[in-house]
């Protein structure tokens, strides 16, 4: 039985259904906030708040690479979002959703093209093949594994890289079909844009060779094989340069290596190789961070994965000649996923759900081919043939329902880390992050329980001891804070943040020498850590070295221009040196960032009073008192200053 070529209206209906389902699935993310690394990459990053030459140059600079990736195109997209929406997270999430919609539609087009190439002769596309392509694209687009990529704004890089990777693949197929060099050049530029979003193109030349092998069948005779190999020479520099820049960015960010040996890495890579197909088939236990633990590398799961990987290698080597339709998707998947399997491990994750976004494409395409082949075997029974499409379509609806539920975990940092601790109660990093979020929300008792849980799991986890010390400091227990900071610094002596926080604690204990030593150790460990410069500026100012203090405060402002604390410290240093006008301007910048900070407003009021701006001082004092609780410690003092300012204004007016 044959199936008619799909009409334009029927195609539009399928694509419209794909768009509508994808939008409905991810629409709850419009109400989500900034989570996890979004704080550093977006909220505190002044370099995405403009599109002028200075901001654009930063996006290609070493300073930008210190965020862990070479991704100028991704930074540019954030800057465009800021120009449109300001720092409202809904606008950034909307862009992510729209990018995912485009990726889903292009993936459907890629499946259609590849299914066409596997058909015999010039047989046109029929409705069944078209429906299979769209349904598989829907299974991919609506899968819960996609939630992390769409819901985490920092992972915009995967969405952009995937978009241009797909465009490049479609152009490459067109270049081979029509023998047009222009299409091949356009494909090169598309892959370049993909690499400028994220370095997924590291293994691109090998992936294109797999496409040449199947379904293009270009590696059979020597002439076409030679031409295919020559074509890849143009893509080798692209993948090499972008891959090298990505590796440099990881090193500049100071991301910790796992410290595992070669055998450990092979065990981890074997597990990761099967993790993504397994989660694609059964998406349970998804989490933002699957922690790498040495004790898990030789359990039954990892040993079975290693044996399965060896068996798969043998199977693929046997299938290369007779079953290219089986070998090609597995080879392509392995090549794309290889850079993130852990063989060159950096960081603390064993696997990452986000890595499935590009890497699993070949597997989904293989499923589409299997669906069409299965349907054609029972083509004489139309209802049975269409069941090969309808059943997966129903499964896509179930996946969409599960993915929509998973978006709740990405609504806020609190929801995210609570979800992570439920998925893996042994995840010490998740407990630490949950405790830190609770601390910032003012829930100190819950934060203490979370950090105690982290310390029971890993007594040598330096960040957990640092968080415990911070909780002591916020409660005014400075000696206990110093004790826990001492433990944290002993475990991680080169952690700039821990050094800085211990230095601040030592200042509270009037140990300026020890505080300065910690701040300087933090600067040596990370010359771009603004709080260390702030701390040293405070010490230098107290020691009467106002010129050196001013230099450190200016350095901190340059490194963290969106931090109210940096501007406030600069204001204090300027005020101490007699530069009241400069101090007032710095206070203005600080209050523009955090208008509701009452102590800062009081300090600006005092500065204005010293300059003779009594009206401005009175306005600051009254604004600070407005809405202040009766128990506010500074209330009586500020009321007295406001009363005095009124008297002076009245006297000046002659009343």
C-alpha positions as CSV (number, residue, x, y, z in Angstrom):
1,X,0.0,0.0,0.0
2,X,1.3,3.5,-0.8
3,X,0.7,6.7,1.1
4,X,0.0,10.0,-0.6
5,X,2.5,12.9,-0.5
6,X,1.4,15.2,2.4
7,X,-0.4,18.4,1.3
8,X,0.8,21.8,2.5
9,X,-2.1,22.1,4.9
10,X,-1.5,18.7,6.4
11,X,2.2,19.6,6.9
12,X,1.2,22.9,8.5
13,X,-1.2,21.1,10.9
14,X,1.6,18.7,12.1
15,X,4.1,21.5,12.6
16,X,1.5,23.6,14.4
17,X,0.7,20.8,16.7
18,X,4.5,20.4,17.5
19,X,4.8,24.1,18.2
20,X,1.7,24.2,20.4
21,X,2.6,21.2,22.4
22,X,6.2,22.5,23.0
23,X,4.9,25.9,24.0
24,X,2.4,24.5,26.5
25,X,5.0,22.2,28.0
26,X,7.6,24.9,28.7
27,X,5.3,27.9,29.2
28,X,5.5,27.6,33.1
29,X,9.1,28.5,32.8
30,X,8.1,32.1,32.0
31,X,7.4,32.5,35.7
32,X,10.8,31.1,36.8
33,X,13.6,33.2,38.1
34,X,17.4,33.1,37.8
35,X,18.9,29.9,39.2
36,X,22.3,28.5,40.0
37,X,25.0,30.0,37.7
38,X,22.6,32.6,36.3
39,X,23.6,34.8,39.3
40,X,27.3,35.0,38.1
41,X,26.7,34.8,34.4
42,X,23.8,37.2,34.2
43,X,22.6,39.0,37.3
44,X,26.1,40.1,38.5
45,X,27.6,40.5,35.0
46,X,27.7,44.1,33.9
47,X,29.3,43.0,30.5
48,X,26.0,41.8,29.1
49,X,24.2,45.1,29.8
50,X,25.2,46.8,26.6
51,X,25.9,46.3,22.9
52,X,28.6,48.9,22.4
53,X,32.1,48.1,21.2
54,X,33.5,47.6,24.8
55,X,30.8,45.1,25.7
56,X,31.3,43.2,22.4
57,X,35.0,43.1,22.8
58,X,34.6,41.6,26.3
59,X,32.5,38.8,24.9
60,X,35.6,37.5,22.9
61,X,38.1,38.3,25.7
62,X,39.9,36.1,28.2
63,X,37.9,37.8,30.9
64,X,34.7,36.4,29.4
65,X,36.4,32.9,29.2
66,X,36.9,32.9,32.9
67,X,33.2,32.1,33.2
68,X,34.2,28.6,31.9
69,X,33.2,28.7,28.2
70,X,34.2,30.4,25.0
71,X,30.7,31.5,24.0
72,X,30.7,35.0,22.5
73,X,27.4,34.3,20.5
74,X,25.7,33.3,23.8
75,X,26.9,36.5,25.5
76,X,25.6,38.5,22.6
77,X,22.2,36.9,22.9
78,X,22.1,37.8,26.6
79,X,23.0,41.4,25.8
80,X,20.1,41.5,23.2
81,X,17.7,40.1,25.9
82,X,18.9,42.8,28.3
83,X,18.2,45.5,25.6
84,X,14.7,44.1,25.2
85,X,13.6,43.1,28.6
86,X,16.1,44.6,31.1
87,X,16.9,42.0,33.8
88,X,13.4,40.5,34.0
89,X,13.9,36.8,33.9
90,X,10.7,36.1,32.0
91,X,12.3,37.7,28.9
92,X,15.4,35.5,29.1
93,X,13.2,32.4,29.5
94,X,11.0,33.4,26.6
95,X,14.1,33.5,24.3
96,X,15.1,30.1,25.5
97,X,11.7,28.7,24.8
98,X,11.6,30.2,21.3
99,X,15.1,28.9,20.5
100,X,14.0,25.4,21.6
101,X,10.9,25.7,19.3
102,X,13.2,26.5,16.4
103,X,15.5,23.6,17.2
104,X,12.5,21.2,17.4
105,X,11.2,22.4,14.0
106,X,14.7,22.1,12.4
107,X,15.2,18.7,13.9
108,X,12.0,17.5,12.3
109,X,13.3,18.9,8.9
110,X,16.6,17.0,9.4
111,X,14.8,13.7,10.1
112,X,12.7,14.3,7.0
113,X,15.8,14.8,4.9
114,X,17.6,11.8,6.2
115,X,14.5,9.6,5.8
116,X,14.3,10.8,2.2
117,X,18.0,9.9,1.6
118,X,17.4,6.3,2.9
119,X,14.5,5.7,0.4
120,X,15.2,3.9,-2.8
121,X,15.3,5.9,-6.0
122,X,13.4,9.1,-6.4
123,X,10.4,8.0,-4.3
124,X,8.7,11.1,-2.9
125,X,8.0,11.6,0.8
126,X,4.7,10.2,1.9
127,X,2.4,11.1,4.7
128,X,3.6,8.3,6.9
129,X,7.3,9.3,6.7
130,X,6.4,12.9,7.3
131,X,4.3,12.1,10.3
132,X,7.0,9.8,11.7
133,X,9.6,12.7,11.4
134,X,7.3,15.2,13.2
135,X,6.4,12.7,15.9
136,X,10.0,11.8,16.7
137,X,10.8,15.5,16.8
138,X,8.0,15.9,19.3
139,X,9.3,13.0,21.4
140,X,12.6,14.8,21.4
141,X,11.2,18.3,22.0
142,X,8.8,17.4,24.8
143,X,11.1,15.0,26.7
144,X,11.8,15.9,30.3
145,X,15.6,15.8,29.5
146,X,15.0,19.1,27.7
147,X,13.8,21.0,30.7
148,X,17.3,21.7,32.1
149,X,18.4,23.2,28.8
150,X,15.4,25.4,28.4
151,X,14.8,26.3,32.1
152,X,18.4,27.1,33.0
153,X,19.2,30.4,31.2
154,X,22.9,29.7,31.5
155,X,22.4,26.7,29.2
156,X,21.3,29.0,26.4
157,X,24.6,28.0,24.9
158,X,23.3,24.5,24.1
159,X,20.2,25.9,22.5
160,X,22.1,28.2,20.2
161,X,24.8,25.7,19.4
162,X,22.1,23.1,18.5
163,X,20.3,25.6,16.3
164,X,23.3,26.4,14.1
165,X,24.5,22.8,14.2
166,X,21.2,21.7,12.7
167,X,21.3,24.5,10.1
168,X,24.9,23.4,9.2
169,X,23.8,19.8,8.8
170,X,20.9,20.7,6.6
171,X,23.1,22.9,4.4
172,X,25.8,20.1,4.3
173,X,23.1,17.6,3.1
174,X,22.0,20.2,0.5
175,X,25.5,20.7,-0.7
176,X,26.0,17.0,-1.3
177,X,22.6,16.6,-2.9
178,X,23.0,19.5,-5.4
179,X,26.8,19.6,-5.6
180,X,26.9,23.3,-4.7
181,X,30.0,24.7,-3.1
182,X,28.0,27.8,-1.9
183,X,25.9,25.5,0.3
184,X,29.1,23.9,1.7
185,X,30.6,27.3,2.5
186,X,27.3,28.3,4.2
187,X,27.4,25.1,6.2
188,X,30.9,26.0,7.4
189,X,29.7,29.4,8.6
190,X,26.7,27.8,10.4
191,X,29.1,25.4,12.2
192,X,31.3,28.4,13.1
193,X,28.3,30.1,14.7
194,X,27.5,26.9,16.6
195,X,31.0,26.8,17.9
196,X,30.8,30.4,19.0
197,X,27.8,29.5,21.2
198,X,29.4,26.3,22.6
199,X,32.3,24.1,21.5
200,X,30.1,21.1,20.4
201,X,31.9,21.1,17.0
202,X,35.1,19.5,18.5
203,X,34.3,16.2,16.7
204,X,32.5,17.8,13.8
205,X,34.8,16.5,11.0
206,X,34.3,12.9,12.2
207,X,30.6,13.3,12.5
208,X,30.4,14.6,8.9
209,X,32.4,11.5,7.8
210,X,29.8,9.3,9.5
211,X,27.1,11.2,7.5
212,X,29.1,10.6,4.4
213,X,29.2,6.9,5.3
214,X,25.5,6.7,5.8
215,X,23.1,7.8,4.5
216,X,25.1,9.6,1.8
217,X,27.1,6.5,0.9
218,X,30.1,8.6,-0.3
219,X,32.8,6.4,1.2
220,X,32.3,3.4,-1.2
221,X,34.4,4.2,-4.2
222,X,37.9,5.8,-4.0
223,X,37.0,9.0,-5.9
224,X,34.0,10.0,-3.8
225,X,35.9,9.0,-0.6
226,X,38.9,11.1,-1.5
227,X,36.6,14.1,-2.2
228,X,34.8,13.6,1.1
229,X,38.1,13.5,3.0
230,X,39.4,16.6,1.3
231,X,36.2,18.5,2.2
232,X,36.8,17.7,5.9
233,X,40.1,19.6,5.8
234,X,38.2,22.8,5.8
235,X,36.4,21.8,9.0
236,X,39.5,20.6,10.9
237,X,40.8,24.1,11.8
238,X,37.3,25.1,12.9
239,X,36.9,22.2,15.3
240,X,40.5,22.4,16.5
241,X,40.6,26.2,17.2
242,X,37.1,26.3,18.9
243,X,37.9,23.2,20.9
244,X,41.2,24.6,22.1
245,X,39.5,27.9,23.1
246,X,36.9,25.9,25.0
247,X,39.6,24.0,26.9
248,X,41.4,27.3,27.7
249,X,38.2,28.7,29.0
250,X,37.7,25.8,31.4
251,X,41.3,26.2,32.7
252,X,40.9,30.0,33.1
253,X,37.7,29.4,35.1
254,X,39.7,27.2,37.5
255,X,37.3,24.4,37.3
256,X,38.6,21.6,39.4
257,X,39.7,18.4,37.7
258,X,38.3,15.2,39.1
259,X,41.8,13.8,40.1
260,X,40.8,10.3,38.9
261,X,43.2,8.0,37.1
262,X,42.7,6.6,33.6
263,X,40.9,3.5,34.7
264,X,38.5,5.6,36.8
265,X,37.8,7.8,33.8
266,X,37.1,4.8,31.5
267,X,34.6,3.5,34.1
268,X,32.9,6.9,34.2
269,X,32.9,7.2,30.4
270,X,31.4,3.7,30.0
271,X,28.6,4.6,32.4
272,X,27.9,8.0,30.7
273,X,27.8,6.3,27.3
274,X,24.7,4.4,28.3
275,X,23.2,7.0,30.7
276,X,21.8,9.3,28.0
277,X,20.0,6.6,25.9
278,X,18.7,5.1,29.2
279,X,17.3,8.4,30.4
280,X,15.8,9.0,27.0
281,X,13.9,5.8,27.3
282,X,13.0,6.1,31.0
283,X,13.4,9.8,32.2
284,X,13.4,9.2,36.0
285,X,15.8,10.7,38.6
286,X,16.7,13.8,36.5
287,X,18.7,16.3,38.5
288,X,20.8,19.5,37.9
289,X,23.9,17.8,39.4
290,X,24.7,14.1,39.3
291,X,27.7,14.1,41.7
292,X,30.8,12.1,40.8
293,X,31.8,9.8,43.7
294,X,34.9,7.6,43.6
295,X,33.2,4.9,45.6
296,X,30.5,4.5,42.9
297,X,32.9,4.0,39.9
298,X,33.3,0.2,40.5
299,X,29.8,-0.8,41.5
300,X,27.7,-3.2,39.5
301,X,26.2,-0.6,37.3
302,X,29.6,0.8,36.1
303,X,31.1,-2.7,35.6
304,X,28.1,-3.8,33.5
305,X,28.4,-0.5,31.5
306,X,32.0,-1.2,30.8
307,X,31.2,-4.7,29.6
308,X,28.3,-3.4,27.5
309,X,30.6,-0.8,25.9
310,X,33.1,-3.4,24.9
311,X,30.3,-5.6,23.5
312,X,28.9,-2.6,21.6
313,X,32.2,-1.8,20.1
314,X,32.5,-5.4,18.7
315,X,28.9,-5.2,17.4
316,X,29.4,-2.0,15.6
317,X,32.7,-3.2,14.0
318,X,30.8,-6.2,12.7
319,X,27.9,-4.0,11.4
320,X,30.0,-1.4,9.6
321,X,29.8,-3.2,6.2
322,X,26.4,-5.0,6.3
323,X,24.3,-2.8,8.5
324,X,25.4,0.8,8.1
325,X,21.9,2.0,9.2
326,X,22.7,0.5,12.6
327,X,26.4,1.5,12.9
328,X,26.1,5.1,11.7
329,X,23.7,6.4,14.4
330,X,25.7,4.7,17.2
331,X,29.0,6.1,15.9
332,X,27.6,9.6,15.5
333,X,26.2,9.5,19.0
334,X,29.5,8.3,20.4
335,X,31.5,11.0,18.6
336,X,29.2,13.9,19.7
337,X,29.0,12.8,23.4
338,X,32.7,11.8,23.7
339,X,34.0,15.3,24.8
340,X,31.7,15.2,27.9
341,X,31.9,11.6,28.9
342,X,34.7,12.2,31.5
343,X,37.8,11.0,29.7
344,X,39.2,14.5,30.2
345,X,37.1,15.2,33.3
346,X,36.8,18.7,34.7
347,X,34.3,19.5,37.4
348,X,32.3,17.4,39.9
349,X,29.6,15.9,37.8
350,X,29.5,12.3,36.7
351,X,27.0,13.0,33.9
352,X,24.9,16.0,33.0
353,X,21.3,15.8,31.7
354,X,21.9,18.8,29.6
355,X,24.5,17.0,27.5
356,X,21.7,14.9,25.9
357,X,20.5,17.9,24.0
358,X,22.7,17.5,20.9
359,X,24.3,14.1,21.5
360,X,21.1,12.0,21.3
361,X,20.0,13.3,17.9
362,X,21.4,10.3,16.0
363,X,19.5,7.9,18.3
364,X,16.2,9.7,17.7
365,X,16.8,9.6,14.0
366,X,17.5,5.9,14.1
367,X,14.2,5.4,15.9
368,X,12.4,7.4,13.2
369,X,13.9,5.1,10.6
370,X,12.9,2.1,12.5
371,X,9.3,3.4,12.8
372,X,9.0,3.9,9.1
373,X,10.6,0.5,8.3
374,X,8.2,-1.2,10.8
375,X,5.2,0.5,9.4
376,X,6.1,-0.5,5.8
377,X,6.3,-4.1,6.8
378,X,2.6,-4.1,7.6
379,X,1.6,-1.6,4.9
380,X,-1.2,-3.8,3.7
381,X,-3.0,-3.2,7.1
382,X,-3.3,0.5,7.2
383,X,-4.5,0.8,10.8
384,X,-1.5,-1.3,12.0
385,X,0.9,0.7,9.9
386,X,-0.3,4.0,11.4
387,X,-0.1,2.6,14.9
388,X,3.7,2.9,14.5
389,X,3.1,6.6,14.5
390,X,0.1,7.0,16.7
391,X,1.5,5.1,19.7
392,X,4.7,7.2,19.8
393,X,2.5,10.3,19.4
394,X,0.5,9.3,22.5
395,X,3.8,8.7,24.3
396,X,4.9,12.3,23.4
397,X,1.9,13.6,25.2
398,X,2.8,11.7,28.3
399,X,6.4,12.9,28.1
400,X,5.1,16.5,27.8
401,X,3.0,16.1,30.9
402,X,6.1,14.8,32.8
403,X,8.3,17.6,31.5
404,X,5.7,20.2,32.5
405,X,5.8,18.8,36.0
406,X,9.6,18.9,36.0
407,X,9.5,22.6,35.2
408,X,8.4,23.2,38.8
409,X,11.9,22.2,40.0
410,X,13.4,25.0,37.9
411,X,11.1,27.8,39.1
412,X,13.6,28.9,41.8
413,X,16.9,27.9,43.4
414,X,15.1,26.7,46.5
415,X,12.9,24.4,44.5
416,X,15.8,23.2,42.4
417,X,18.1,22.1,45.2
418,X,15.2,20.6,47.2
419,X,14.5,18.5,44.2
420,X,18.2,17.6,43.8
421,X,18.4,16.4,47.5
422,X,15.3,14.3,47.0
423,X,16.7,12.6,43.9
424,X,20.0,11.9,45.5
425,X,20.1,12.2,49.3
426,X,23.8,11.5,49.3
427,X,24.6,14.6,47.1
428,X,26.7,16.7,49.4
429,X,26.9,19.6,46.9
430,X,23.1,19.7,46.6
431,X,22.8,19.9,50.4
432,X,25.4,22.6,50.6
433,X,23.6,24.6,47.8
434,X,20.3,24.2,49.5
435,X,21.7,25.4,52.8
436,X,23.2,28.5,51.1
437,X,19.9,29.3,49.4
438,X,18.0,28.9,52.7
439,X,20.6,31.2,54.4
440,X,20.1,33.9,51.8
441,X,16.3,33.6,52.4
442,X,16.8,34.1,56.1
443,X,15.9,30.5,57.1
444,X,18.9,30.0,59.3
445,X,17.6,27.0,61.2
446,X,16.8,25.1,58.0
447,X,20.1,26.2,56.5
448,X,21.9,24.8,59.6
449,X,20.1,21.4,59.2
450,X,21.1,21.3,55.5
451,X,24.8,22.1,56.2
452,X,25.0,19.6,59.0
453,X,23.6,17.0,56.6
454,X,26.3,17.9,54.1
455,X,29.1,17.7,56.8
456,X,27.8,14.3,57.9
457,X,28.0,13.1,54.3
458,X,31.5,14.6,53.7
459,X,33.3,15.9,56.8
460,X,36.2,17.1,54.5
461,X,33.9,19.3,52.3
462,X,35.5,22.7,52.5
463,X,32.5,24.7,51.1
464,X,30.2,23.2,53.7
465,X,32.5,24.3,56.5
466,X,32.6,27.7,55.0
467,X,28.8,27.8,54.9
468,X,28.7,26.7,58.5
469,X,31.1,29.5,59.4
470,X,28.9,32.0,57.6
471,X,25.9,30.9,59.6
472,X,27.8,31.4,62.8
473,X,29.0,34.9,61.6
474,X,25.4,36.0,60.8
475,X,24.4,35.0,64.3
476,X,27.2,37.0,65.8
477,X,29.2,34.0,66.9
478,X,32.5,35.2,65.6
479,X,34.8,32.8,67.4
480,X,32.8,29.8,66.2
481,X,32.8,31.3,62.7
482,X,36.6,31.6,62.8
483,X,37.0,28.0,64.0
484,X,34.9,26.7,61.0
485,X,36.6,29.0,58.6
486,X,40.0,27.7,59.8
487,X,38.8,24.1,59.0
488,X,37.5,25.2,55.5
489,X,40.8,27.1,54.6
490,X,42.9,24.1,55.8
491,X,41.0,21.9,53.4
492,X,41.0,24.4,50.5
493,X,43.8,26.9,51.1
494,X,43.6,28.4,47.5
495,X,39.8,29.1,47.7
496,X,39.6,32.9,47.4
497,X,36.1,33.1,48.7
498,X,37.0,31.2,51.9
499,X,40.0,33.3,52.4
500,X,38.0,36.4,52.0
501,X,35.2,35.4,54.3
502,X,37.8,34.4,57.0
503,X,39.5,37.7,56.6
504,X,36.2,39.5,57.2
505,X,35.7,37.5,60.3
506,X,39.2,38.3,61.5
507,X,38.4,42.0,61.0
508,X,35.4,41.6,63.3
509,X,37.8,40.0,65.9
510,X,40.1,43.0,65.5
511,X,42.9,40.9,63.9
512,X,43.9,43.3,61.0
513,X,47.2,41.5,60.4
514,X,45.5,38.1,59.9
515,X,42.7,39.7,57.9
516,X,45.1,41.4,55.5
517,X,47.1,38.2,55.1
518,X,43.9,36.3,54.1
519,X,42.8,39.0,51.7
520,X,46.2,39.0,50.0
521,X,46.2,35.2,49.9
522,X,42.8,35.3,48.2
523,X,44.0,37.8,45.6
524,X,47.0,35.6,44.8
525,X,44.7,32.7,44.3
526,X,42.2,34.7,42.2
527,X,43.3,38.1,41.1
528,X,39.8,38.8,39.8
529,X,38.0,38.2,43.2
530,X,36.5,41.6,44.0
531,X,35.5,41.0,47.7
532,X,39.2,40.3,48.5
533,X,40.2,43.8,47.2
534,X,37.3,45.3,49.2
535,X,38.5,43.6,52.4
536,X,42.0,44.8,51.9
537,X,40.8,48.3,51.1
538,X,39.1,48.3,54.5
539,X,42.2,47.1,56.3
540,X,44.4,49.7,54.5
541,X,42.0,52.5,55.2
542,X,42.0,51.6,58.9
543,X,45.8,51.6,58.8
544,X,45.8,55.1,57.4
545,X,47.0,54.0,53.9
546,X,44.2,55.8,52.1
547,X,45.9,55.9,48.7
548,X,46.4,52.1,48.6
549,X,42.9,51.6,50.0
550,X,41.5,53.8,47.2
551,X,43.3,51.8,44.5
552,X,41.9,48.5,45.9
553,X,38.4,49.9,46.1
554,X,38.6,51.1,42.5
555,X,39.9,47.7,41.4
556,X,36.9,46.1,43.2
557,X,34.5,48.4,41.4
558,X,36.0,47.6,38.1
559,X,35.7,43.9,38.7
560,X,32.2,44.0,40.2
561,X,30.4,47.2,39.0
562,X,27.0,45.7,39.9
563,X,27.8,45.1,43.5
564,X,26.5,47.7,46.0
565,X,29.1,46.6,48.5
566,X,32.0,47.6,46.2
567,X,30.5,51.1,45.6
568,X,29.8,51.5,49.3
569,X,33.4,50.7,50.2
570,X,34.7,53.1,47.6
571,X,32.4,55.7,49.1
572,X,33.7,55.1,52.6
573,X,37.4,55.3,51.4
574,X,36.7,58.5,49.5
575,X,34.9,60.0,52.5
576,X,37.7,59.1,54.8
577,X,40.1,60.9,52.4
578,X,38.0,64.0,52.3
579,X,36.5,63.5,48.8
580,X,32.9,64.1,49.8
581,X,31.7,64.7,46.3
582,X,33.2,61.5,45.0
583,X,31.9,59.7,48.1
584,X,28.4,61.0,47.4
585,X,28.6,59.8,43.8
586,X,29.7,56.3,44.9
587,X,26.8,56.2,47.4
588,X,24.4,57.1,44.6
589,X,25.7,54.2,42.5
590,X,25.3,51.8,45.4
591,X,21.8,52.9,46.2
592,X,20.9,52.7,42.5
593,X,21.7,49.0,42.8
594,X,20.0,48.3,46.1
595,X,17.6,51.2,46.9
596,X,16.1,49.5,50.0
597,X,19.4,49.2,52.0
598,X,18.7,51.5,55.0
599,X,22.2,51.7,56.5
600,X,23.6,52.7,53.1
601,X,21.0,55.5,52.8
602,X,21.9,56.7,56.3
603,X,25.6,56.8,55.3
604,X,24.8,58.9,52.2
605,X,22.7,61.2,54.4
606,X,25.7,61.8,56.7
607,X,27.9,62.4,53.7
608,X,25.4,64.9,52.3
609,X,25.2,66.6,55.7
610,X,29.0,67.0,55.8
611,X,28.8,68.6,52.3
612,X,26.1,71.0,53.5
613,X,23.3,69.4,51.5
614,X,20.8,69.4,54.4
615,X,17.8,68.8,52.2
616,X,19.4,65.8,50.6
617,X,20.5,64.5,54.0
618,X,17.0,64.9,55.5
619,X,15.5,63.1,52.5
620,X,17.8,60.2,53.1
621,X,17.1,60.0,56.8
622,X,13.3,60.2,56.3
623,X,13.5,57.5,53.6
624,X,15.5,55.3,55.9
625,X,13.0,55.7,58.7
626,X,10.0,55.0,56.3
627,X,8.9,51.5,56.9
628,X,11.6,50.7,59.4
629,X,10.5,48.5,62.3
630,X,10.4,49.9,65.8
631,X,13.2,47.4,66.8
632,X,15.6,48.7,64.2
633,X,18.8,49.4,66.1
634,X,19.6,52.6,64.3
635,X,16.1,54.1,64.6
636,X,16.7,56.4,67.5
637,X,20.0,57.7,66.1
638,X,18.5,58.4,62.7
639,X,15.5,60.1,64.2
640,X,17.9,62.4,66.1
641,X,19.9,63.2,62.9
642,X,16.7,63.9,61.0
643,X,15.5,66.2,63.8
644,X,18.8,68.1,63.7
645,X,18.7,68.5,60.0
646,X,15.2,70.0,60.2
647,X,16.3,72.4,62.8
648,X,19.3,73.5,60.7
649,X,17.1,73.9,57.6
650,X,14.6,76.0,59.6
651,X,17.4,78.2,61.0
652,X,18.8,78.7,57.5
653,X,15.3,79.7,56.3
654,X,15.0,82.2,59.2
655,X,12.0,80.6,60.7
